[in-house]
């Protein structure tokens, strides 16, 4: 352990971190400009462009417009795959040329990453040194999660920034803004709604304040549905979701507990189950994921005084228990992994240090060797290595929540950060 401490204080690590960041930024500047034709920017732009031109992107194939605008069309999702709220948000960009819109969208993605890193530093304060923050920036920048996210023009960085901003608002006592931030993330892509009950319930105030927050949140979501068109929402649920969700089972780059359970069930039928068995294993997989989320909420209810750890546990449970978690979703782990690192460094043991390293390596192993791809039992277990890392991280947060108060470390936040800072 002393050898690890000496290695950690070596200033050559700082130089290496800076050089890695510069190298990655340079590679982005070379590779990203050519990615405008590919998913998922294709779906954002074409779906929103169709809305601008008065077409229904859920009832009409996007192939003709994708081809006409120079995009690469993939037939696995022939209609718009994102909810009306997201398409409406993207409409100002869809009014521009594809290349101009893409440049702005990449800027939004990188800006969201910067916001996540800044909020991480702000929330952790003195517990995260400037040098430690440099390493967080370096590891986030070089992670395969962020690289794949930018290559495929995904939306998870924006959602993660909104979620972390919501948590920051709650910690600052701005409970209404916290609910708005989490609700906005949820209405754009649903799965952040997993965090909403905790945000509503754990904010300051008594039962009346919680009821007001709940009613305000419901009103906010209903207003967005009304503005973006209830008919479009109906078509989205009827035509888009059934096409997209079914393709995730047995697919590489998708890591979640419900998918693992369902895949293991499908393997009994050589991945061609009869309708009854397919429905049964879908149900079992969904229940397994919901059980993880419910267990995380139970742990939060059963423990008091550590909202930071509760938030981190629920973020991890969200990634384990929802219906689609691809490799770029792990950008939600920037803050939880930083929190875990700070607490491990405060009470280091060989098991904790090497366990944390294993988790970081696992969640970055998001593209298994090509020869293991395909629907086989070996592929299932090797493909889900990132899931094992997230499960390990969740187990760590769960154990930390249950740790007796006398073992709380100086790495943990003050009970009231606003008062403590005065």
N, C-alpha and C positions, 0 to 999 in steps of 0.2 A: 504493500500500500504506500509506503514511503517513496518507493521508486516511481509509482504513478503520480504522486504529488510533485516530485521534482520534475517529471516530464511535463506536467500541466503548467508549471511556472516558466518553462522555456520560452523565451521571447521569439524564437524562430517559428513557433506556432502562430504567432500574430502575423508575421510576414507571410507565412504560407496561407493563412486564411484570406488575407487581402489579395494575394496573387490568384487564389482560386476564384474569388468573387469577380475579379477583373476578367479572368479567362472565360468564366461562364457568361458574363455580360457580353463579351466579344462574340462568343458562339451564338448567343441569341440574336445579335445584330446581323449575323450572316444567315442563319437558318430561318428565322421567323418570317421575313418578308415573303418567302415562297410558299408559306403555309395557308395563305388566304383562301385557296380553292377548296380546302378540306374541311371535314367535320371538326368541331360542331358549329363553327362560324357559318357554314353553309346553311344549317337549319335555322339559326337565329335570323340571318339576313333574309333568306327566301321566304320564311314564314311571315316575317314582319312586312316584307315587300308585298306579299300577296294581300295582307290586310289593307295596306295603303291603296292597293289597286281594286279593292272591293271584292276580293275572292276569299272564300273560306278555306284556310290552309289545312283544316282537319278533314274536309270532305273532298278536297281536290289534291291530286298527286303533285308533289313538288318537282317532279322530274323535268317537265318542260321548261320551267323557269330556271331551274338549276343549270341545265344544259345551255340555255340561251345566255345566261350571265357568265358562263365560263367555269362554273363550279364542278367538282367531281361528285357525281351522283352515286349514292349507295342505296340499293333497293331493300336493305334490311329495315329501313324506316321510310316508307314511301310518302308519308304525310308529316306535317310539323310535329315535332316530338316534345315541345315545351308548352307550358300552360299559357293562356291568353295574357295573363299579367306580364309574363316575361316578354312576349311578342310586342305588347304595347310599350313596354319599357325600351325595347330595341328599335321602335319605329323611327325615331329621329335619325338613327344611323342608317336605317334602310332607305331613307330618302337621299342618301349620298351614294356615290359610286362604291362598288364593292371594296376596292383597294383603300379608299379614304376611310370607309367605315371600319375596315379591318385594322388600320393603323390606330384609330381612336380606341377600338375595343382592346387591342393589345396594351395600349396605355392605361386603360381601366384595369386590366388584369395586373399589370405591374404596380399600379398605384394601390390596388387592393392589398398586394403583398407588402408594400411599404407600410400601409396602414396597420396590418397585422403585426409587423415587427415593431412599429412605434408604440402601438397599444400594449404589446407584451412588455416593452421596456417601462412604459408608464405605470402599468398595473403592478409590476413587481418591484419597482422603485429601487431602493438601496440593496435589496436582496439580489439583484442582478447587476453586477459590476459592468462598467463600460467594456472591459475586456471580454467578459462573459457574453455581453450582447453582440460583440463582434463575431464570436463563435456561433451564436444563434443565427445571425445573418448569413454567415458562410454556409452553415449546414442546411439552412432553409433554401438558399440559392442553388446549391449543388445537388439538392435532393432530387431523386427521380420523380417524386410526386410533382414538384413545381415544374420540372422540365417537361413531363408529359402533359401537364395542365396547359402550358403555353403552346406546345406543339399541336394540341387538339382544341385550342381556343375554348376551354371549358369555363364554367361559371362559378366553380366552387370557391375560388379565391374571393370573389365578390361576396358570396354568401358567408364565408368564414369571417370576413371583415365586418359584415353586419352583425353576426352573432357575437363576436368579441366586443364590438362597440356597444351592443346591448348589455353584455355583462359589465363593461366598464361604467355604463350609465347607471346600472343598478347599484354597483359598489359606491358610486358617488351620490346615491340617494335620489336619482332622477328616474323613478320607477316607470313613469309614463313613457318616457323616451326609450327605456329598455324594452317595454312591451312592443312599441312601434318598430324598433329595429329587428327584434326576433320575428314579429309577425310579417314584416316585409320580406325577410329571408324565407319564411315559410310559404308565403303566398307565391313566391317566385319558383320554389322547387320542393315544397311540401315537407321534406324530412326534417328541416330545422324546427318544425312545429313540435317535435319531441321535447325540446327544451322549454317550450312556452309555459306549461303548468308550473315548472319550478320558478321561472322568472316572475310569474303572476303571484305565486304563493309566498315566495321567500323575500319579497321586497318589504320595505319598512311600512309600518302602520298595522292596524288591527284588521278584523274581519270585514268591516265596512270598506276600508281601503282596498282590500283584496277583491271584493265584489265589484267595486267601481272599476278596478283595473281589468277584471274579467269582462265586464259589460263593454268597456271601452275597446278592448281588443276585438271582441266579437263584432262590434259596430264597424271598426276599422276594416276588418277582413270582408264583411258584407258590402261595405261601400266600394272596395276595390272590385269585387265580383260584379256589382251593379254597373260600375263605370266601364269595365272591360267587356261586358256583355254576357249575361247568363246563358244565352244560346250558344255562344262560343265555348263556354265551360262545359255545357252538356255535350257538345260535339267532341271536345277534347277527351272527356271521360269515355265516350262511346266509341270513338274511332282511333284515337292516338294511343291511349294507355294500353289497350289490349294488344296492340302490335308491338310496342316497345318492351313491356315488362316480360313477356314470355321468352324473348330472345336472351335474357340474362342467364338462364339456367344452363349449366354446362359450358359457359363461355369463359375463356381466359380473361384476365384483367378485371375480374369481378370478385370481390372478397367480402363476404358477409356470412354470418352464421346460418341464416335461413337458406342461403344458397348451398352451403356445405351439407346441411341436413338433407335438403331436397336432392342434391346430386348423389349422395350416398344411397338414397332410396331409389333414384332412377337407375343406378348402377346395377341393381338387382334385375332389371329388365333390359340390360344392355342399352340404356338410355332411350328406350322406346316403350315406355309404360302404357298400359291401357288407360282409357280415360278415368276410370275409377281410382286406379293407383296414382295417376298423375295428380288428381285433385287431393287425394289423401296426403301425399308427400308435400305438396304445396302447403297444405294446412299445417302439417307438422313443422315444416321449416318456418312458417310465419309465427307459429306459437313459440318456437324456440327463440326467435328474435325478440318477440314481445316479452317473453319471460326475462330476458336479460335486461331490457329497459325497465320492467317492473321491479326487478331486484335492485337495480341502481336507485330507483326512486325510494324503495324501502330503506336502503342504506342511508339515503339523505334524510328521510323522516326520522330514522332511529338515532341519528347523530346530530349534534348541534355545534355551532361555533366555528365551523370551517367551510364557509361558502366557496372558497377557492377550490378546495378539494372536491366538493359536491359538483361544482360546475365542470371540472375536468372529468370526473367520473361519468357524468351525464353525456358529455361530448363523446367519450369513448363508447358508451352504451348506444348512443345514436348511430355510430358507425358500425357497430356489431349487429344491431337489431333491425335496421331498415331493409327495404327490398332491393336496393341497388347501391352498391358501394364499389366504385371503380378506383383505380390507383390514384387518380388526382383528387379524390375526396379526402385523402390523408393530410391535405393542407390544413384541415381543422386541428391537427395534432401539434402545430407549431407551439401554441401556448401550453397545452398540457404536457408536452415533452420537456419544455423549458422548466415548468413547475416541478416535474419529477426530477429533473437533473439537479435543480437547486436543493431539493430536499435530500437527495442521495448524497450530494457533496457535503451537506451539513452533518450527515451521520453515515460516513462511508464504511462499507464493509466489502470484502471481495465479492460476495454473492450479489449485493445490491449494485455494485459498479458494473460487473460483467453482465448482470441481468439487464441493466439499462442499455448497455452496448448491444446486447442481443436484440432487444426490442427495436432500437434504431435501425439496425441492419435488416431486421425482418420486414419492417414497414417500407423499406426502400427496395425490397426484392419483389418488384411488381411486374416482372416480365420473365417467366420461367423459361428454361432452355427450350428451343424449338422442338427437339426430339421428344419432349415430354408432353407436347400439346396434343390435344385430341381428347375424346371422351373415354378416358380410362381411369381405373382406380388410382394409378400412380399419378396421373395428372391432377386428380382432385386434391390429393394430399400435398403435392409439391406446389401447385398453384396457390394454395391457401396459406402459404408461409406468412404473408403479411397479416392475415387474420389471426394467426397464432401470436404474432407480436402485439396486435391490438388487444387481444384477450389477456396477454401478460401485463400490459399496461393497465388495463381495467382492474385486474386482480391486485396490482400494486396500490391503486387509488382506493380500492375497497378496503384493503388491509390498513392503509393509512387512516382512513376515516374511523375505523374501529379501534385505533390505537388509544390506550388510556391517556387522559389529559396530562399525567405527570411525565409522559414521554414526548410531549410536544416539543419541537425544536425551534431554535431562533430563526429558522428559515421560513416559518409560517407567518402569515400576515397578521396585523393587529386586528382585534375584534371590530374596531370601527376606524377604518383607514382615514376618514375625513377628520375625525377628532384627533387621531394620533399624529396627523401631519401639522396640527396647529401648535 
